[in-house]
Amino acid sequence: MCPEPLVDLRNPEWFRRTYAELLNVVQNSKWFCMTNTKLAKCLAHFNWTINDWKRVIFSNETTFYVIKRKNKVKIWRTKDEQWKEGCMEVAAIGGGGRVNFWGAIASEGTDNYLIPKVHLYQMENDFFYQHDNARYHVSRQVQTKLHELGIKLSEWSAKSPDLNAIKHLWSIIDDKLKSRSISSVNELTEALSTEWLSIKPELCYELVFTMSKKIQKCIANNGKYIHY
């Protein structure tokens, strides 16, 4: 009997095909699990009204860069203009420096501190706190502290940015940064502080108001990712 032919490990096509098959299996399995969890959470909140969502404080953290913007800049150009000045975007390793930013919003407005916000808007004993289930948020130390403070969590599946009211706010801020001339981390920090403080309560209310529509849209999409 002839032996099995040896695989030529120098063949890039074999690597691409094998990697694609393995990647497909992993992605499908993980996505299926997350989709079911996400759908279950949406169904549990299907009957929530705006008054229910007004009791939720949404928080999230993100990273802003000195040069690199979150939102892609699109331009009209011909094929031959690809490398012309004005048709290219300035780039730098690491985005030219970065600033990590944490914030929270409720229907009444923004804040950078969870506990003072609760007292400011008189939400004691009648609110839920929603974070993105990042590892440091679900650590035992953090969970113990939240329990000691009597903070009730609004449970959501991890990696669901489309169901967090504050997520869209980062894109709004990033768009405003495009009109500024920023060349250092200090300038970026100052610009972020200015833009954050300029956010009006009406915008926060509008973002929270969309939660019911997002829940319905996610259910209609069987728990899959929705555009936000």
GROMACS elastic network, one bead per residue, 0.5 to 0.9 nm:
[ bonds ]
;  ai    aj funct       b0    kb
    2     5     6  0.85022   500
    3     6     6  0.86472   500
    6     9     6  0.89042   500
    7    10     6  0.86884   500
    7    11     6  0.83627   500
    7    14     6  0.83248   500
    8    11     6  0.56068   500
    8    14     6  0.80173   500
    9    12     6  0.77022   500
    9    14     6  0.76249   500
    9    15     6  0.77534   500
   10    13     6  0.89589   500
   10    14     6  0.84815   500
   10    15     6  0.86443   500
   11    14     6  0.55742   500
   11    15     6  0.69017   500
   12    15     6  0.51413   500
   12    16     6  0.62659   500
   12    17     6  0.86852   500
   13    16     6  0.51253   500
   13    17     6  0.61499   500
   13    18     6  0.85394   500
   14    17     6  0.52450   500
   14    18     6  0.60407   500
   14    19     6  0.84038   500
   15    18     6  0.52271   500
   15    19     6  0.58850   500
   15    20     6  0.83553   500
   16    19     6  0.52337   500
   16    20     6  0.59767   500
   16    21     6  0.86015   500
   17    20     6  0.51905   500
   17    21     6  0.62809   500
   17    22     6  0.87865   500
   18    21     6  0.52221   500
   18    22     6  0.63274   500
   18    23     6  0.85671   500
   19    22     6  0.51805   500
   19    23     6  0.59272   500
   19    24     6  0.84259   500
   20    23     6  0.50498   500
   20    24     6  0.59890   500
   20    25     6  0.87093   500
   21    24     6  0.51790   500
   21    25     6  0.65091   500
   21    26     6  0.89424   500
   22    25     6  0.53101   500
   22    26     6  0.64387   500
   22    27     6  0.87246   500
   23    26     6  0.52461   500
   23    27     6  0.60368   500
   23    28     6  0.84713   500
   24    27     6  0.53224   500
   24    28     6  0.60399   500
   24    29     6  0.85326   500
   25    28     6  0.54553   500
   25    29     6  0.62541   500
   25    30     6  0.87236   500
   26    29     6  0.53813   500
   26    30     6  0.62412   500
   26    31     6  0.85525   500
   27    30     6  0.52812   500
   27    31     6  0.59206   500
   27    32     6  0.84418   500
   28    31     6  0.51979   500
   28    32     6  0.60374   500
   28    33     6  0.87036   500
   29    32     6  0.53331   500
   29    33     6  0.65172   500
   29    34     6  0.89106   500
   30    33     6  0.53442   500
   30    34     6  0.63436   500
   30    35     6  0.86103   500
   31    34     6  0.51642   500
   31    35     6  0.59313   500
   31    36     6  0.86379   500
   31   224     6  0.85527   500
   32    35     6  0.51509   500
   32    36     6  0.63489   500
   32    37     6  0.87939   500
   33    36     6  0.54373   500
   33    37     6  0.64517   500
   33    38     6  0.86943   500
   34    37     6  0.52015   500
   34    38     6  0.60103   500
   34    39     6  0.85043   500
   34   157     6  0.71314   500
   34   158     6  0.78540   500
   34   159     6  0.83065   500
   34   160     6  0.89321   500
   34   223     6  0.83417   500
   34   224     6  0.85795   500
   35    38     6  0.51011   500
   35    39     6  0.60158   500
   35    40     6  0.85546   500
   35   157     6  0.89873   500
   35   222     6  0.74167   500
   35   224     6  0.56272   500
   35   225     6  0.81999   500
   36    39     6  0.51590   500
   36    40     6  0.61987   500
   36    41     6  0.87597   500
   36   222     6  0.80977   500
   36   223     6  0.64949   500
   36   224     6  0.86983   500
   37    40     6  0.51976   500
   37    41     6  0.64032   500
   37    42     6  0.87883   500
   37   156     6  0.84384   500
   37   157     6  0.61909   500
   37   223     6  0.79456   500
   38    41     6  0.52045   500
   38    42     6  0.62959   500
   38    43     6  0.87307   500
   38   156     6  0.72477   500
   38   157     6  0.56245   500
   38   158     6  0.84846   500
   38   160     6  0.76813   500
   38   218     6  0.84817   500
   38   219     6  0.89514   500
   38   222     6  0.88845   500
   38   223     6  0.54928   500
   38   224     6  0.78399   500
   39    42     6  0.50774   500
   39    43     6  0.61806   500
   39    44     6  0.86382   500
   39   215     6  0.89431   500
   39   218     6  0.71920   500
   39   219     6  0.61076   500
   39   221     6  0.89039   500
   39   222     6  0.63002   500
   39   224     6  0.78058   500
   40    43     6  0.51782   500
   40    44     6  0.62858   500
   40    45     6  0.88787   500
   40   219     6  0.88574   500
   40   223     6  0.79819   500
   41    44     6  0.51265   500
   41    45     6  0.65397   500
   41    46     6  0.87210   500
   41   155     6  0.77888   500
   41   156     6  0.64339   500
   41   157     6  0.74229   500
   42    45     6  0.51860   500
   42    46     6  0.59564   500
   42   156     6  0.88414   500
   42   214     6  0.89905   500
   42   215     6  0.55010   500
   42   216     6  0.77163   500
   42   218     6  0.71755   500
   42   219     6  0.64692   500
   42   223     6  0.76973   500
   43    47     6  0.82491   500
   43   215     6  0.78877   500
   43   216     6  0.86222   500
   43   219     6  0.69993   500
   44    47     6  0.77570   500
   44    48     6  0.87075   500
   45    48     6  0.53624   500
   45   212     6  0.83592   500
   45   215     6  0.73890   500
   46    49     6  0.86464   500
   46   212     6  0.73634   500
   46   215     6  0.64708   500
   46   216     6  0.68423   500
   46   219     6  0.85368   500
   47   212     6  0.83024   500
   48    51     6  0.78108   500
   48    52     6  0.56333   500
   48    53     6  0.69885   500
   48   212     6  0.68897   500
   49    52     6  0.52194   500
   49    53     6  0.65244   500
   49    54     6  0.87130   500
   49   209     6  0.88692   500
   49   212     6  0.68362   500
   50    53     6  0.50289   500
   50    54     6  0.60361   500
   50    55     6  0.88767   500
   50   208     6  0.77466   500
   50   209     6  0.59727   500
   50   210     6  0.86860   500
   50   211     6  0.80752   500
   50   212     6  0.72779   500
   51    54     6  0.50833   500
   51    55     6  0.69477   500
   52    55     6  0.55617   500
   52    56     6  0.74606   500
   52   127     6  0.89859   500
   53    56     6  0.53518   500
   53    57     6  0.85850   500
   53   106     6  0.86470   500
   53   107     6  0.80906   500
   53   128     6  0.89811   500
   53   208     6  0.66316   500
   53   209     6  0.75008   500
   53   211     6  0.73274   500
   53   212     6  0.81615   500
   54    57     6  0.79564   500
   54   106     6  0.66391   500
   54   107     6  0.54804   500
   54   108     6  0.81830   500
   54   127     6  0.83074   500
   54   205     6  0.82039   500
   54   208     6  0.70990   500
   54   209     6  0.82283   500
   55   106     6  0.76637   500
   55   107     6  0.81562   500
   55   123     6  0.73042   500
   55   126     6  0.65946   500
   55   128     6  0.61719   500
   55   129     6  0.86173   500
   56   105     6  0.87102   500
   56   106     6  0.63830   500
   56   107     6  0.81947   500
   56   126     6  0.89618   500
   56   127     6  0.55598   500
   56   129     6  0.57279   500
   56   130     6  0.68444   500
   56   154     6  0.76221   500
   56   208     6  0.86850   500
   57   104     6  0.66244   500
   57   105     6  0.58037   500
   57   107     6  0.81564   500
   57   114     6  0.82057   500
   57   117     6  0.89909   500
   57   118     6  0.86683   500
   57   127     6  0.72931   500
   57   128     6  0.62411   500
   57   130     6  0.60403   500
   57   131     6  0.85478   500
   57   154     6  0.89931   500
   58   103     6  0.84818   500
   58   104     6  0.54606   500
   58   105     6  0.53933   500
   58   106     6  0.63490   500
   58   128     6  0.86958   500
   58   129     6  0.63198   500
   58   131     6  0.62629   500
   58   132     6  0.88826   500
   58   164     6  0.66769   500
   58   165     6  0.64749   500
   58   166     6  0.61562   500
   58   208     6  0.88299   500
   59   102     6  0.73822   500
   59   103     6  0.57043   500
   59   105     6  0.64885   500
   59   106     6  0.89511   500
   59   114     6  0.86766   500
   59   129     6  0.77920   500
   59   130     6  0.62735   500
   59   131     6  0.51829   500
   59   132     6  0.75009   500
   59   164     6  0.80257   500
   59   165     6  0.85319   500
   59   166     6  0.65760   500
   59   167     6  0.86346   500
   60   101     6  0.84790   500
   60   102     6  0.58870   500
   60   103     6  0.59426   500
   60   104     6  0.66169   500
   60   130     6  0.87080   500
   60   131     6  0.61156   500
   60   132     6  0.64226   500
   60   164     6  0.82221   500
   60   166     6  0.68195   500
   60   167     6  0.71360   500
   61   100     6  0.71743   500
   61   101     6  0.54597   500
   61   103     6  0.64032   500
   61   104     6  0.88162   500
   61   132     6  0.87037   500
   61   167     6  0.89054   500
   62    99     6  0.85278   500
   62   100     6  0.59110   500
   62   101     6  0.53866   500
   62   102     6  0.65630   500
   62   103     6  0.88025   500
   62   167     6  0.89531   500
   62   170     6  0.76536   500
   63    98     6  0.65866   500
   63    99     6  0.56934   500
   63   101     6  0.59629   500
   63   102     6  0.88025   500
   64    67     6  0.88846   500
   64    68     6  0.79363   500
   64    69     6  0.73858   500
   64    70     6  0.75651   500
   64    95     6  0.88334   500
   64    97     6  0.86210   500
   64    98     6  0.55645   500
   64    99     6  0.53323   500
   64   100     6  0.64601   500
   64   101     6  0.74358   500
   64   170     6  0.89456   500
   64   174     6  0.78119   500
   64   188     6  0.80475   500
   64   192     6  0.86360   500
   65    68     6  0.53526   500
   65    69     6  0.65834   500
   65    70     6  0.83140   500
   65    94     6  0.80192   500
   65    95     6  0.53824   500
   65    96     6  0.66193   500
   65    97     6  0.57448   500
   65    99     6  0.64051   500
   65   100     6  0.88419   500
   65   185     6  0.80516   500
   65   188     6  0.76364   500
   66    69     6  0.79723   500
   66    95     6  0.60722   500
   66    96     6  0.52555   500
   66    97     6  0.54674   500
   66    98     6  0.59690   500
   66    99     6  0.81488   500
   66   182     6  0.61980   500
   66   183     6  0.61875   500
   66   184     6  0.61437   500
   66   185     6  0.62433   500
   66   187     6  0.82702   500
   66   188     6  0.60342   500
   67    90     6  0.73223   500
   67    91     6  0.66949   500
   67    92     6  0.71227   500
   67    94     6  0.89696   500
   67    95     6  0.52520   500
   67    96     6  0.55645   500
   67    97     6  0.77381   500
   67    98     6  0.88004   500
   67   182     6  0.73584   500
   67   183     6  0.73092   500
   67   184     6  0.88139   500
   68    71     6  0.88869   500
   68    89     6  0.89964   500
   68    90     6  0.81687   500
   68    91     6  0.67556   500
   68    92     6  0.78195   500
   68    94     6  0.84423   500
   68    96     6  0.74891   500
   69    72     6  0.68873   500
   69    73     6  0.82963   500
   69    95     6  0.84380   500
   69   174     6  0.65390   500
   69   175     6  0.81464   500
   69   177     6  0.82486   500
   69   178     6  0.76475   500
   70   170     6  0.84582   500
   70   171     6  0.68959   500
   70   174     6  0.63946   500
   70   175     6  0.83937   500
   71   171     6  0.66968   500
   71   174     6  0.70538   500
   71   175     6  0.72017   500
   73    89     6  0.83080   500
   75    87     6  0.72739   500
   76    87     6  0.84883   500
   77    80     6  0.80624   500
   77    81     6  0.60401   500
   77    82     6  0.72838   500
   77    87     6  0.72172   500
   78    81     6  0.53481   500
   78    82     6  0.72362   500
   79    82     6  0.59682   500
   80    83     6  0.76824   500
   80    84     6  0.83483   500
   81    84     6  0.52273   500
   81    85     6  0.85280   500
   81    87     6  0.68201   500
   82    85     6  0.87516   500
   82    87     6  0.62169   500
   82    88     6  0.73024   500
   83    86     6  0.86771   500
   83    87     6  0.66361   500
   83    88     6  0.65636   500
   84    87     6  0.55403   500
   84    88     6  0.68309   500
   85    88     6  0.60163   500
   85    89     6  0.87615   500
   86    89     6  0.76627   500
   91    94     6  0.88662   500
   91    95     6  0.67030   500
   91    96     6  0.78585   500
   92    95     6  0.50851   500
   92    96     6  0.53091   500
   92    97     6  0.87934   500
   93    96     6  0.62071   500
   93    97     6  0.84684   500
   94    97     6  0.60693   500
   94    98     6  0.77002   500
   95    98     6  0.69191   500
   96   183     6  0.78947   500
   96   184     6  0.75263   500
   96   185     6  0.81581   500
   97   184     6  0.71114   500
   97   185     6  0.59197   500
   98   184     6  0.88862   500
   98   185     6  0.63454   500
   98   188     6  0.80534   500
   98   189     6  0.89484   500
   99   185     6  0.68773   500
   99   188     6  0.73756   500
   99   189     6  0.67098   500
   99   192     6  0.89721   500
  101   192     6  0.86099   500
  102   112     6  0.67829   500
  103   110     6  0.73566   500
  103   111     6  0.62021   500
  103   113     6  0.76567   500
  103   114     6  0.89188   500
  103   166     6  0.82909   500
  103   196     6  0.88648   500
  104   109     6  0.86186   500
  104   110     6  0.57835   500
  104   111     6  0.53710   500
  104   112     6  0.59420   500
  104   113     6  0.74007   500
  104   114     6  0.72144   500
  104   117     6  0.88760   500
  104   166     6  0.71832   500
  105   108     6  0.76345   500
  105   109     6  0.56469   500
  105   111     6  0.62369   500
  105   112     6  0.85919   500
  105   165     6  0.81050   500
  105   166     6  0.64927   500
  105   204     6  0.65711   500
  105   205     6  0.89952   500
  105   208     6  0.86518   500
  106   109     6  0.55046   500
  106   110     6  0.65262   500
  106   111     6  0.85998   500
  106   117     6  0.89854   500
  106   165     6  0.88088   500
  106   166     6  0.87818   500
  106   201     6  0.86283   500
  106   204     6  0.64837   500
  106   205     6  0.72095   500
  106   208     6  0.70968   500
  107   110     6  0.84522   500
  107   201     6  0.69538   500
  107   202     6  0.79274   500
  107   203     6  0.84755   500
  107   204     6  0.53161   500
  107   206     6  0.76918   500
  107   207     6  0.78693   500
  107   208     6  0.58846   500
  107   209     6  0.79410   500
  108   121     6  0.74240   500
  108   200     6  0.89910   500
  108   201     6  0.53511   500
  108   202     6  0.77132   500
  108   204     6  0.67190   500
  108   205     6  0.64087   500
  109   199     6  0.78000   500
  109   200     6  0.67519   500
  109   202     6  0.76273   500
  109   203     6  0.79814   500
  109   204     6  0.55016   500
  109   205     6  0.73356   500
  110   117     6  0.84303   500
  110   196     6  0.79396   500
  110   197     6  0.80192   500
  110   199     6  0.74610   500
  110   200     6  0.82686   500
  110   201     6  0.72944   500
  110   204     6  0.72769   500
  111   114     6  0.73620   500
  111   116     6  0.86001   500
  111   117     6  0.64713   500
  111   196     6  0.88236   500
  111   197     6  0.87499   500
  112   116     6  0.89955   500
  112   117     6  0.81929   500
  113   116     6  0.59841   500
  113   117     6  0.62213   500
  113   118     6  0.89640   500
  114   117     6  0.53013   500
  114   118     6  0.65263   500
  114   129     6  0.87123   500
  115   118     6  0.52326   500
  115   119     6  0.66883   500
  115   120     6  0.87494   500
  115   149     6  0.87461   500
  116   119     6  0.51841   500
  116   120     6  0.59722   500
  116   121     6  0.86785   500
  117   121     6  0.61914   500
  117   122     6  0.82793   500
  117   123     6  0.83058   500
  118   121     6  0.56066   500
  118   122     6  0.59385   500
  118   123     6  0.50733   500
  118   124     6  0.60284   500
  118   127     6  0.81717   500
  119   123     6  0.63956   500
  119   124     6  0.65405   500
  120   123     6  0.78588   500
  121   124     6  0.84775   500
  122   126     6  0.88804   500
  123   126     6  0.55298   500
  123   127     6  0.58516   500
  124   127     6  0.67552   500
  125   128     6  0.88801   500
  125   150     6  0.78258   500
  125   151     6  0.80251   500
  125   152     6  0.85467   500
  126   152     6  0.88135   500
  127   151     6  0.78707   500
  127   152     6  0.69976   500
  127   153     6  0.86451   500
  128   151     6  0.69852   500
  128   152     6  0.50480   500
  128   153     6  0.52149   500
  128   154     6  0.53949   500
  129   151     6  0.69301   500
  129   152     6  0.61386   500
  129   154     6  0.55448   500
  129   155     6  0.86163   500
  130   133     6  0.85169   500
  130   152     6  0.88958   500
  130   153     6  0.59539   500
  130   155     6  0.68720   500
  130   156     6  0.75372   500
  130   164     6  0.79918   500
  131   134     6  0.78201   500
  131   137     6  0.74417   500
  131   153     6  0.82130   500
  131   154     6  0.79542   500
  131   155     6  0.83806   500
  131   156     6  0.80607   500
  131   164     6  0.81379   500
  132   137     6  0.78190   500
  132   156     6  0.74672   500
  132   157     6  0.79698   500
  132   158     6  0.60609   500
  132   159     6  0.69027   500
  132   160     6  0.73200   500
  132   161     6  0.74861   500
  132   164     6  0.78088   500
  133   136     6  0.80200   500
  133   137     6  0.58435   500
  133   138     6  0.60754   500
  133   155     6  0.85287   500
  133   156     6  0.74082   500
  133   157     6  0.72256   500
  133   158     6  0.52120   500
  133   159     6  0.76767   500
  134   137     6  0.53134   500
  134   138     6  0.65716   500
  134   139     6  0.89015   500
  134   158     6  0.71471   500
  134   159     6  0.83384   500
  135   138     6  0.53326   500
  135   139     6  0.62025   500
  136   139     6  0.52440   500
  136   140     6  0.88540   500
  136   141     6  0.89288   500
  136   142     6  0.74416   500
  137   140     6  0.87146   500
  137   141     6  0.89565   500
  137   142     6  0.61528   500
  137   143     6  0.74274   500
  138   141     6  0.82776   500
  138   142     6  0.64724   500
  138   143     6  0.60827   500
  139   142     6  0.54145   500
  139   143     6  0.61545   500
  139   144     6  0.85707   500
  140   143     6  0.51041   500
  140   144     6  0.59898   500
  140   145     6  0.85937   500
  141   144     6  0.52279   500
  141   145     6  0.63224   500
  141   146     6  0.87763   500
  142   145     6  0.51456   500
  142   146     6  0.62126   500
  142   147     6  0.85920   500
  143   146     6  0.51788   500
  143   147     6  0.61808   500
  143   148     6  0.86692   500
  144   147     6  0.51021   500
  144   148     6  0.62215   500
  144   149     6  0.87448   500
  145   148     6  0.50225   500
  145   149     6  0.62840   500
  145   150     6  0.86625   500
  145   151     6  0.88582   500
  146   149     6  0.51294   500
  146   150     6  0.62547   500
  146   151     6  0.53199   500
  146   152     6  0.77519   500
  146   153     6  0.85717   500
  147   150     6  0.50180   500
  147   151     6  0.59543   500
  147   152     6  0.76144   500
  148   151     6  0.77361   500
  153   156     6  0.89801   500
  156   159     6  0.89813   500
  156   160     6  0.77086   500
  156   163     6  0.85999   500
  157   160     6  0.63977   500
  158   161     6  0.84596   500
  159   162     6  0.86772   500
  160   163     6  0.56714   500
  160   164     6  0.71684   500
  160   225     6  0.77436   500
  161   164     6  0.53744   500
  161   165     6  0.83968   500
  161   166     6  0.87915   500
  161   167     6  0.62377   500
  161   168     6  0.88182   500
  161   225     6  0.88926   500
  161   228     6  0.84110   500
  162   165     6  0.78759   500
  162   167     6  0.73192   500
  162   168     6  0.84125   500
  162   214     6  0.78429   500
  162   218     6  0.89857   500
  162   225     6  0.68851   500
  162   226     6  0.61944   500
  162   227     6  0.66919   500
  162   228     6  0.54489   500
  163   166     6  0.89834   500
  163   167     6  0.82584   500
  163   211     6  0.71793   500
  163   214     6  0.67188   500
  163   215     6  0.74728   500
  163   218     6  0.86452   500
  163   226     6  0.85654   500
  163   228     6  0.80653   500
  164   167     6  0.56897   500
  164   168     6  0.81389   500
  164   208     6  0.88208   500
  164   211     6  0.80092   500
  165   168     6  0.66447   500
  165   169     6  0.78557   500
  165   204     6  0.83626   500
  165   207     6  0.55241   500
  165   208     6  0.56124   500
  165   209     6  0.87016   500
  165   210     6  0.77085   500
  165   211     6  0.67572   500
  166   169     6  0.52940   500
  166   170     6  0.73083   500
  166   204     6  0.81044   500
  166   207     6  0.72184   500
  166   208     6  0.81881   500
  167   170     6  0.57802   500
  167   171     6  0.75923   500
  167   228     6  0.83592   500
  168   171     6  0.55144   500
  168   172     6  0.66531   500
  168   207     6  0.78198   500
  168   228     6  0.67837   500
  169   172     6  0.50141   500
  169   173     6  0.62636   500
  169   174     6  0.85408   500
  169   203     6  0.89266   500
  169   204     6  0.85100   500
  169   207     6  0.81841   500
  170   173     6  0.51761   500
  170   174     6  0.60564   500
  170   175     6  0.86366   500
  171   175     6  0.61473   500
  171   176     6  0.87168   500
  172   175     6  0.52530   500
  172   176     6  0.65691   500
  172   177     6  0.89443   500
  173   176     6  0.51381   500
  173   177     6  0.63964   500
  173   192     6  0.77429   500
  173   195     6  0.65769   500
  173   196     6  0.75513   500
  173   199     6  0.89460   500
  174   177     6  0.50752   500
  174   178     6  0.67550   500
  174   192     6  0.89783   500
  175   178     6  0.54361   500
  175   179     6  0.76896   500
  176   179     6  0.58899   500
  176   180     6  0.74829   500
  176   195     6  0.76118   500
  177   180     6  0.53080   500
  177   181     6  0.81561   500
  177   182     6  0.81440   500
  177   188     6  0.85201   500
  177   191     6  0.73227   500
  177   192     6  0.79725   500
  177   195     6  0.82585   500
  178   181     6  0.77667   500
  178   182     6  0.87976   500
  180   191     6  0.80408   500
  181   187     6  0.86128   500
  182   185     6  0.81790   500
  182   186     6  0.89145   500
  182   187     6  0.57936   500
  182   188     6  0.60719   500
  182   191     6  0.82198   500
  183   186     6  0.85492   500
  183   187     6  0.67168   500
  183   188     6  0.76501   500
  184   187     6  0.52658   500
  184   188     6  0.62715   500
  184   189     6  0.86791   500
  185   189     6  0.60690   500
  185   190     6  0.85989   500
  186   189     6  0.50873   500
  186   190     6  0.62414   500
  186   191     6  0.85860   500
  187   190     6  0.51434   500
  187   191     6  0.60824   500
  187   192     6  0.85738   500
  188   191     6  0.50411   500
  188   192     6  0.60607   500
  188   193     6  0.85536   500
  189   192     6  0.51971   500
  189   193     6  0.62249   500
  189   194     6  0.86930   500
  190   193     6  0.51649   500
  190   194     6  0.62571   500
  190   195     6  0.87148   500
  191   194     6  0.51178   500
  191   195     6  0.61463   500
  191   196     6  0.84749   500
  192   195     6  0.51734   500
  192   196     6  0.59142   500
  192   197     6  0.84887   500
  193   196     6  0.51961   500
  193   197     6  0.61738   500
  193   198     6  0.86052   500
  194   197     6  0.53556   500
  194   198     6  0.62417   500
  195   198     6  0.50702   500
  195   199     6  0.66160   500
  196   199     6  0.55927   500
  197   200     6  0.81619   500
  199   202     6  0.84641   500
  199   203     6  0.70195   500
  199   204     6  0.78865   500
  200   203     6  0.55830   500
  200   204     6  0.69407   500
  201   204     6  0.50944   500
  201   205     6  0.61934   500
  201   206     6  0.86131   500
  202   205     6  0.51021   500
  202   206     6  0.62015   500
  202   207     6  0.87576   500
  203   206     6  0.50143   500
  203   207     6  0.62798   500
  203   208     6  0.86975   500
  204   207     6  0.51316   500
  204   208     6  0.62367   500
  204   209     6  0.84539   500
  205   208     6  0.51453   500
  205   209     6  0.59088   500
  205   210     6  0.87449   500
  206   210     6  0.64931   500
  207   210     6  0.54413   500
  207   211     6  0.72750   500
  208   211     6  0.55808   500
  208   212     6  0.84823   500
  209   212     6  0.68736   500
  209   213     6  0.81199   500
  210   213     6  0.53248   500
  210   214     6  0.62285   500
  210   215     6  0.87861   500
  211   215     6  0.61818   500
  211   216     6  0.86895   500
  212   215     6  0.51660   500
  212   216     6  0.63557   500
  212   217     6  0.86528   500
  213   216     6  0.51711   500
  213   217     6  0.61015   500
  213   218     6  0.85731   500
  214   217     6  0.50303   500
  214   218     6  0.60300   500
  214   219     6  0.85748   500
  214   226     6  0.78340   500
  214   227     6  0.89460   500
  214   228     6  0.79800   500
  215   218     6  0.51773   500
  215   219     6  0.62428   500
  215   220     6  0.86483   500
  216   219     6  0.52087   500
  216   220     6  0.62170   500
  216   221     6  0.86336   500
  217   220     6  0.50864   500
  217   221     6  0.62141   500
  217   222     6  0.87721   500
  217   223     6  0.87018   500
  217   226     6  0.72154   500
  218   222     6  0.62989   500
  218   223     6  0.51022   500
  218   224     6  0.63749   500
  218   225     6  0.70520   500
  218   226     6  0.61934   500
  219   223     6  0.54616   500
  219   224     6  0.81572   500
  220   223     6  0.75584   500
  220   224     6  0.89456   500
  221   224     6  0.55780   500
  221   225     6  0.77196   500
  221   226     6  0.75535   500
  222   225     6  0.89659   500
  223   226     6  0.84520   500
